[in-house]
Amino acid sequence: MKNYIVCIASEHKGNEFLEQCHENGWHVTLVTRENLLDEPWLWTSIDAVKSVPVTAKFEDYVRVITNIAGNQPVHRIVGLDEFDVLTAAFAREHLQLGGMSPSHAVRFRDKLTMRNIASHAGIPCPEFLGTFNMEAINDYLQTVTAPWIVKPRNEVSAFGIRKCENAEQVWQALNDLDARNTWRDHPSQFLIERYIEGQVFHVDSVVKDGKVIAAGVSQYGTPPFKVSHHGGVFSTSILPHNSKERKELEKLNKELLKAFKYEQGVSHAEFLQSEADGKFYLLEVAARVGGAYIANVLEQAANFNLWREWAKLETATAEKPYKLPKLRKDYAGITLCLAKEEAPDTSHYVDTEIVYRVKKPKHVGLIFAAPNQERVAELITVYSERITNDFLAVAPVKERYDD
């Protein structure tokens, strides 16, 4: 009997997921936006494709998937991008399929929900408040030390975040949002939290039966907030395997996913280590693969690719159960930035530790791999400077992620 999986992708990503599903013998249907049909999808691994308008909302995706179900079986529905996780959950609920429900998926999308669940479980979060009540906001601003961040509850990365140095700036930000007179920009769609200066780390996990069975622990170079607002080269690399920080982050990550009752899939959690007190604080957690080629970094360092392991989990059957590959404890990292050229030529970068070159228009990205962390750190430092001098372009910061 043939098994059928529908994959929602509102951005071009997840070719490795599609390929793994195809290799596992499943019929793969891709549902994506019309403007993405010319992107380099791995068409040899896609059995059918359906498109939605560029301006499609979640109900448009659900309608298309429901129509698909009218002509063929649908056994799994997966959302590949951050914005697709909740859409896939609504589609599953509508068709009464197994998997994460919409109310469960919201935990991984709404940052206020994240904060409430995590803090209730004892996981440190920056002092935060939902922006509902004027008196409560004033009390918060009088009792929590500035600066603060006003951030969207449902956007991704650092889009839409505003740093405020005083109460007047906070109220100005909220009044500006209210003046737009749209529900998406309503002040209640935002939260306030204390801005903490520090280094940002991420833990990327494979989860089966409620347990983390594989995880990569990495540290960003320049924090994503600063890269998105001020430009520069993005980098991230694997933490030393026996470090105190790694062990603490692995423990926090397990506690976090247990509190979120996450049973199966992959996750990307970000934590900030405060310069002031050395403590780790939760920034966010997502039920999908982390961006910026993190999956490829982990593949080079640890021998598991998050896209492929996620696909294997989704397509596992009683006859073909999931099996984790043999893990390694090597090191890898990436430097990535916007480039001035459409097709940057990095052929003059010849270090043998360069194991992957990003092939994306107007981007330069290199993944380095080595048996020791010091060599990877050295290469990231050297190539961050070389790439800056040779290719770097800085795009104006976007206020928010556009659907």
Buried (B, 14 or more C-beta within 10 A) or exposed (E): EEBBBBBBBBBBBBBBBBBBBBEBEBBBBBBBBEEBEEEEBBEEBBBBBBBBEEEBEBEBBBBBBEEBBEEEEBBBBBBBBBBBBBBBBBBBBBBEBEBBEBEBBBBBBBBBBBBBBBBEEEBBBBBBBBBEEEEEBEEBBEEBEBBBBBBBBBBBBBBBBBBBEEBEBBBBBBEEBBEEEEEEBBBBBBBBBBBBEBBBBBBBBBBBEEBBBBBBBBBBBBBBBBBBBEBBBBBBBBBBBEEEBBEBBBEBBBBBBEBBEBBBBBBBBBBBBBEEEEEBBBBBBBBBBBBBBBBBBBBBBBBBBBBBBBBBBBBBEEEEEBEBBEBEEBBBBBBBBBBEEEEBEBEEBEEEBBBBEBEBEBBBBBBBBBEEBEBBBBBBEBBBEBBBEBBBBEEEBEEBBEE
